[in-house]
Each structure stands twice: as structure tokens, then as C-alpha cells.
Amino acid sequence: MTTNLAAGAMSTVLIAAAAWANWTDTSTGIDLASLPAFPLTKVRSGLLKEGEQVRFGGLVAKKSPPAGSTADEVILRGNGKSGKPWTVHFFWGAFAQVYRGDLDGNGTQDYVVFGGGIGNGRLFPLWTMTVLLMDRQGLPVPFEYALYDELGPRHVVDILHDGRAQLVLSDYDENSWDSNLCSGRWISNLYEAADLDWGKVRRSAAGLIFPLVHRWTYGPNCDPSSQPQLGNEQMEIEKDAAASADITSARIADVDPNSWLGGQIKLTLPSGCESISVGTVVYDQRSERTIALVSGSGYVKTLLGRIRADNAEVKVSGVHRYPVGRDCTANLLWASR
């Protein structure tokens, strides 16, 4: 099964903050601690040591250096109800806290993992969240998002009171608003899972209207008279939503071995994209399901190479086409064979 992840997931790690301004001194406009939390059970916490292995809920997680890479990773392993094995490759630091709960109300326990990302705290977010929704066959469907704070499980809320979890996630977009790096906005979206797909919820909840746009400006470092007139938020939101699309029934024609974050590919099918930078990669074969996370240690490119060599059919979800150029980004590539 494939999933059409909502636009803006791990592509948020590509949004850079200002060189001299910090996102940590601006408010998103939402107090997460004041929102009703979704009930989660903490399974474990703490980073794994080299070669260390832990077990929980029938799953096994082990830290090990991946082949052909100097960065450590954590590999989480499990088996579906039919006995089909699955693995998820995490960046070592991203596997720090593990929680469990039935997020989508399908009667199966899901997992939420929090930890450090690949950012440096100024240009990129420092933290990351990975959600593994477990389908009725006990196989995981991943969702990744970069976080700008250490609040972890506070992003998992229950503000719609419909038996399912919601995620409150925020993006910071200073550069796209103001070339002088003096002002910008936070856009916070509410996500909810349906049919193993996290989609944006556009409605009011808990006294907030989603998506919530919160403007901010830097005072002492900027001349207020020179600050730009910010555009219409609703127009920007709709334009962003329209930029997301899917590409189906394609094959991988080429994988760039030098891509820095995630994997950069070219498709055999005309898509309007010269190249596509993909984040999360799933290779769902009859014998096993393998997942490589963009927060991982380079395994994304390895898995993309396997998919290309096998000539497996792929679906690319959450494709974002930029106004200038023909390079695109995408949240998820799902290959089946």
C-alpha cells in the first residue's frame, strides 16, 4: 500500500533560516502545552550505544554502522502478521525516544519516534519526528517531519476528539518572505491520519484556525520603515497546497550518488521535473518491506539504487514544483515489486 503524505513533510528541513537570525527567538503563535495531548505510552528513551540492541513490543532495534557509510544508524526490525519481515533505517540520533499508541483508531498500536535531526540549529531544525502507522497486517507506513523544538510528544494532540491523533506541525519560512532577513512567518498545520495517510485538516479546533499563520519581525536589528509588506497569507497557503501532486507508475532512470540530503533521482516517466529530491523511501517487496528515512545515514541512496536495479514500479508523493527551474522535491517514494 502506498501513502500520499501531505506536502511539506521532511521537505521542511530544506527551509533555511537567516544567517544571523534565529528561529528560536520567534513564537509559532501556538502554546503546545495548552493543547490536550493524545494518550501515548512511552516505550523507551536514550540513545543506543555501538552494537547495543533493545527489544520492545516484539520489535528489535540495534545500532550499527551501515555498509559504505561513516555515519551510524539504528535499524528497527519487525515482522508482519503473515511473517513478512520489515526494517526501518534511522539516523542514530533520531532514535532517542519511542512512544506507542493507536493513532489512527484502526485497533493496531502505532509508534512515534523522536530524536535529533541532521540540522545545526540555525540553518536547519535540530530535531525530528518519525511516525510509523502500522497497517492491519502489522507493516509500518512512515511519516517524517523536522521539528524546531524539543517538545516531542506535545506535537501529538487530541483536539478533534474523534478517537484519532492529530499532529500540530510548524514550518519557518523567513527567507521566502523577506530578502533582508528581517521578517517572516510561521505556518502551523494540523494533520490527521486516514487510510494510513497523514493529511492536512483545514478547520477550527481548540480556539485555533488551521492552517495558522503567525507573522513575526525582528525589532532591534531591522528598520521598521524598510520592512516589506507581507503578502496575503491565504493566497500563499492555497498556492502551497496546489503545488503538491503525485507521480505514479514510474521507474527510476538515474540516482545521483552525490546528493547531500535524501536522494536525487530522475524518472523514466515525463513529470515536468528535471530531477526530484526525495525524502523517505519505501521498498515494498513480496518478501520484505524496507524503509529508509531521510534523517538516516545515507541508506536512502542505497535503497534507491536497489529499486532502480530491480526496475521496480514507483509512486512519488507530495511532489513540489518550484516556480523557477525544473528541480522538484518530494516527501515519499514508494516502490513495489
Phi, psi and omega in degrees: 000137177260165178225140180260087183293144181298146182298143176098012181292250184287355173296344178297338180289349179270354181274114184269142173273174183294155183292331183240359180249146183247135177290345182288345179255023173234146182265143176284346183089002180233130174266097184300326183295340181272352182270145179295128184278147172282137183291116177239148175254126179284123183269315180195165176211158180107143179285144179281145176272165182306124179079355182289145181228135179231154180234141175199138176055031182081005179254158179231128176241134181220138176270132178201149177285126181288153179297133176077014180220150178267349181271142179280154176220163172248129178252120178261129184236147176200182179225139176286177183297333179276356184095357179295123181282152174218153178223147174232127181261114179255150161295138186309312183290341181280350181254074185247323179228136181234128178237159182224145177178160179274089188289324185254005174071026180264008178086002180245136180289130178253171183233142175235126184241132179239153177176191180283148177263209181247016182270175180246009175090346178241308180275334181221156176299149183273338190237166181215153177233135176235126177251130175246099174282128181264123179284180184291347176266003179077026179249140186277145171239119190270154172215125181244148174208137176279138181245144179263012182211173180261018187282348171048249186297346178294343177282347179261111191236173178224070185258353176261345176053047180241016178085002178236155179279152169240155177244129175257113187229138187238145176242148183244126189226047184305311187299323183285347180266319195217113180292342177274359177059039180249343184207168181180209181202157164257137171243118180252129180244153175253126181245145173218146184271138172212125181056044177064023182232123178274114180243156179285137177257123181252096182189176175267143180199138178054035179078009180241153176247120182256139000289144181259123178254124181238110179282156173209157174219152174270127183279292190294336184268354186228148177276113183304327182290341182259000182289139185289158172281116182286144185286180180288119185298318184297321178298318180295320181296314181294322179296321178295318180295322182288342183283346183272139180203175178240152172238125184239163175053043180251173173230157177273123179269329183201148175236125180282114182288348184257003180296141188276310186245125183069224180215139179254127186229165168236144182255155177285334183271132176303129185226355186084002180244126175294318175213160180229125174269115183255151178264263182288139179233131177239129174243105185257100177258166179298327185272339183193162172239126181240133182235129174244124182269148180295335176282003184283194191254031181103000182288342177304311181294323178299314181292322176298323177297320177296317181296318179295316181298327180275355182055040182284149177285139183233151168239131180248120187250151178066041181286127180246119178259126182273153183299328182246134178084177184239016175271135184238165171238158178212150182280324190212137169242124181243118179251141180232143178201000000 
